[in-house]
Amino acid sequence: MQNELVRQTIELPGGEFRLLQPAYAAELPDDGAVEWAPIAPYWAVLWRSGVALARELGGEELGGRRVVELGCGLAAPSMVAARAGAVVLATDHDGEALELVTQNARANEVEVDTARVDWAEPAELIKRGPFDLVLAADVLYERASVSLLLRLLPQLAPEAWLADPGRPAAAAFLERARGCWSVETSEHGVVQIHRLRLP
């Protein structure tokens, strides 16, 4: 990692987590009424969606469940799932993000495996399944992601939890997802967490 790192603390029901984050991204504001997309690499930001999903997982018992996080970035949800007993694979398209995930997992004394994944070429990820649960926080920046994610999710697990702060592509994703998934949504400030389940 070429960049200076700073330590962030996330308060969770099961105790706090500490995550190292690139300093340049830690200085970006993330307290407005809506989320926004920074110039900095997306993976380096500790998004409210990731924190909300981590907190949602904080009270869960995931012992032995196989969990995969898509577009993990700093992977706070993956860390919490691992602490709750899950066997976790954190995935991202950015290798630098995955290096930091490995470092943060070690610092928090949890085991998180990592893999570099392109949603357009998911064959290797699908081979590693099936999983019990897919996690994703703030991954619907672009409309093109909707079709890719809708194709990928049912090939990975029968259940998915997606945290989103109201990105434009999220509405299109949910409209199409309801054609084959049951969807339950809960509000967490600006973040909505959508729990999808296959019938």
C-alpha positions as CSV (number, residue, x, y, z in Angstrom):
1,M,0.0,0.0,0.0
2,Q,1.5,3.3,-1.1
3,N,-0.8,5.5,0.7
4,E,-0.8,6.6,4.4
5,L,-3.4,4.7,6.4
6,V,-5.6,5.9,9.3
7,R,-7.6,3.9,11.8
8,Q,-11.4,4.1,11.9
9,T,-13.5,2.6,14.7
10,I,-17.0,1.2,14.1
11,E,-19.2,0.6,17.1
12,L,-21.2,-2.7,16.8
13,P,-23.5,-4.7,19.0
14,G,-20.8,-7.4,19.4
15,G,-18.1,-4.9,20.2
16,E,-16.1,-2.4,18.1
17,F,-14.2,-3.0,15.0
18,R,-11.1,-1.1,13.9
19,L,-10.4,-0.7,10.2
20,L,-7.4,0.8,8.5
21,Q,-8.4,3.1,5.6
22,P,-6.4,5.3,3.1
23,A,-6.0,8.7,4.7
24,Y,-7.1,10.6,1.5
25,A,-10.5,8.8,1.6
26,A,-11.0,9.3,5.4
27,E,-11.0,13.0,4.9
28,L,-13.9,12.9,2.4
29,P,-17.3,14.0,3.9
30,D,-20.0,11.4,4.2
31,D,-22.6,13.0,6.4
32,G,-24.9,14.7,3.9
33,A,-28.6,14.0,3.3
34,V,-27.7,11.6,0.4
35,E,-24.7,9.6,-0.6
36,W,-22.5,10.8,-3.4
37,A,-19.7,9.4,-5.6
38,P,-16.2,10.7,-4.9
39,I,-13.3,11.1,-7.2
40,A,-11.3,8.8,-4.9
41,P,-11.5,5.1,-5.5
42,Y,-14.8,3.9,-4.3
43,W,-13.3,1.0,-2.4
44,A,-11.3,3.3,-0.1
45,V,-14.3,5.1,1.4
46,L,-16.0,3.8,4.6
47,W,-19.5,4.2,3.2
48,R,-22.5,4.5,5.5
49,S,-24.0,1.6,3.6
50,G,-21.2,-0.7,4.6
51,V,-21.4,0.4,8.2
52,A,-25.2,0.0,8.2
53,L,-24.9,-3.5,6.8
54,A,-22.1,-4.4,9.3
55,R,-24.4,-3.3,12.1
56,E,-27.3,-5.3,10.7
57,L,-25.1,-8.4,10.8
58,G,-23.8,-7.6,14.3
59,G,-26.6,-9.4,16.1
60,E,-26.7,-12.4,13.7
61,E,-25.6,-15.9,14.5
62,L,-23.9,-17.1,11.3
63,G,-21.9,-20.1,12.6
64,G,-20.9,-22.3,9.7
65,R,-22.7,-20.3,7.0
66,R,-20.9,-19.6,3.8
67,V,-21.0,-15.9,3.0
68,V,-19.6,-13.9,0.1
69,E,-19.4,-10.1,-0.1
70,L,-19.5,-8.5,-3.6
71,G,-17.7,-5.2,-4.2
72,C,-16.4,-5.4,-0.6
73,G,-14.2,-2.3,-0.5
74,L,-13.0,-2.0,3.1
75,A,-15.2,-5.1,3.8
76,A,-16.7,-4.1,7.2
77,P,-19.7,-6.5,6.6
78,S,-17.3,-9.4,5.8
79,M,-15.4,-8.8,9.0
80,V,-18.5,-8.8,11.1
81,A,-19.9,-11.9,9.4
82,A,-16.6,-13.7,10.1
83,R,-16.7,-12.7,13.8
84,A,-20.3,-14.1,13.9
85,G,-18.9,-17.5,12.8
86,A,-19.4,-17.4,9.0
87,V,-16.9,-18.7,6.5
88,V,-16.4,-15.6,4.5
89,L,-15.1,-14.7,1.0
90,A,-14.7,-10.9,0.4
91,T,-14.5,-10.0,-3.3
92,D,-13.7,-6.8,-5.2
93,H,-12.3,-5.9,-8.6
94,D,-9.5,-3.9,-7.0
95,G,-6.4,-5.8,-5.8
96,E,-5.3,-2.9,-3.5
97,A,-8.7,-3.2,-1.7
98,L,-8.2,-6.9,-1.1
99,E,-4.7,-6.4,0.3
100,L,-6.1,-4.0,2.9
101,V,-9.0,-6.4,3.7
102,T,-6.4,-9.1,4.5
103,Q,-4.5,-6.7,6.7
104,N,-7.7,-5.6,8.5
105,A,-8.9,-9.1,9.0
106,R,-5.6,-10.0,10.7
107,A,-5.8,-7.0,12.9
108,N,-9.3,-7.8,14.0
109,E,-8.4,-11.5,14.5
110,V,-11.0,-12.8,12.1
111,E,-10.5,-15.1,9.0
112,V,-11.6,-13.6,5.7
113,D,-10.6,-15.1,2.4
114,T,-10.4,-12.7,-0.6
115,A,-10.8,-13.0,-4.4
116,R,-10.5,-10.6,-7.3
117,V,-13.8,-10.7,-9.2
118,D,-15.3,-9.1,-12.3
119,W,-19.1,-9.5,-12.3
120,A,-19.0,-9.8,-16.1
121,E,-16.7,-12.8,-15.8
122,P,-17.9,-14.6,-12.6
123,A,-17.2,-18.2,-13.5
124,E,-14.4,-18.7,-11.0
125,L,-16.5,-17.2,-8.2
126,I,-19.5,-19.4,-9.1
127,K,-17.3,-22.4,-8.9
128,R,-16.5,-21.5,-5.3
129,G,-20.1,-21.6,-4.4
130,P,-22.8,-22.3,-3.5
131,F,-22.9,-19.8,-0.7
132,D,-25.6,-19.4,1.9
133,L,-25.7,-15.6,1.9
134,V,-24.5,-12.8,-0.4
135,L,-23.7,-9.4,1.1
136,A,-23.3,-6.1,-0.9
137,A,-23.1,-2.5,0.2
138,D,-23.5,0.4,-2.1
139,V,-22.7,-1.4,-5.3
140,L,-25.4,0.0,-7.7
141,Y,-23.5,3.2,-8.9
142,E,-24.3,2.4,-12.5
143,R,-27.3,1.1,-14.5
144,A,-25.0,-1.5,-16.1
145,S,-24.5,-3.1,-12.8
146,V,-28.2,-4.0,-12.5
147,S,-28.3,-6.8,-15.1
148,L,-24.9,-8.1,-14.0
149,L,-26.0,-8.4,-10.4
150,L,-29.4,-9.9,-11.2
151,R,-27.7,-12.6,-13.2
152,L,-25.1,-13.3,-10.6
153,L,-27.0,-13.4,-7.4
154,P,-29.1,-16.5,-8.0
155,Q,-26.0,-18.4,-9.1
156,L,-24.3,-17.7,-5.7
157,A,-26.9,-18.1,-2.9
158,P,-30.7,-18.2,-2.1
159,E,-30.4,-15.1,0.0
160,A,-28.8,-11.7,-0.4
161,W,-28.6,-8.6,1.8
162,L,-28.0,-5.4,-0.1
163,A,-27.4,-2.0,1.6
164,D,-28.0,1.0,-0.6
165,P,-28.3,4.8,0.0
166,G,-30.7,5.5,-2.8
167,R,-28.5,5.3,-5.9
168,P,-30.5,5.8,-9.1
169,A,-29.8,2.2,-10.3
170,A,-31.1,0.7,-7.1
171,A,-34.8,1.4,-8.0
172,A,-34.4,-0.4,-11.3
173,F,-32.6,-3.3,-9.6
174,L,-35.4,-3.7,-7.0
175,E,-38.2,-3.5,-9.6
176,R,-36.6,-6.3,-11.6
177,A,-35.5,-8.3,-8.5
178,R,-39.1,-8.6,-7.3
179,G,-39.9,-10.7,-10.3
180,C,-38.1,-13.7,-8.8
181,W,-37.0,-12.7,-5.2
182,S,-39.0,-11.8,-2.1
183,V,-37.7,-8.5,-0.9
184,E,-37.9,-7.0,2.6
185,T,-36.6,-3.5,3.2
186,S,-35.6,-1.8,6.4
187,E,-34.6,1.9,6.9
188,H,-31.3,2.9,8.5
189,G,-31.1,6.7,8.1
190,V,-30.3,7.4,4.4
191,V,-29.5,3.7,3.9
192,Q,-32.0,1.0,3.1
193,I,-31.1,-2.7,3.6
194,H,-32.9,-5.0,1.2
195,R,-33.1,-8.7,2.2
196,L,-33.7,-10.8,-0.9
197,R,-34.8,-14.4,-0.7
198,L,-35.5,-16.9,-3.5
199,P,-38.8,-18.8,-3.1
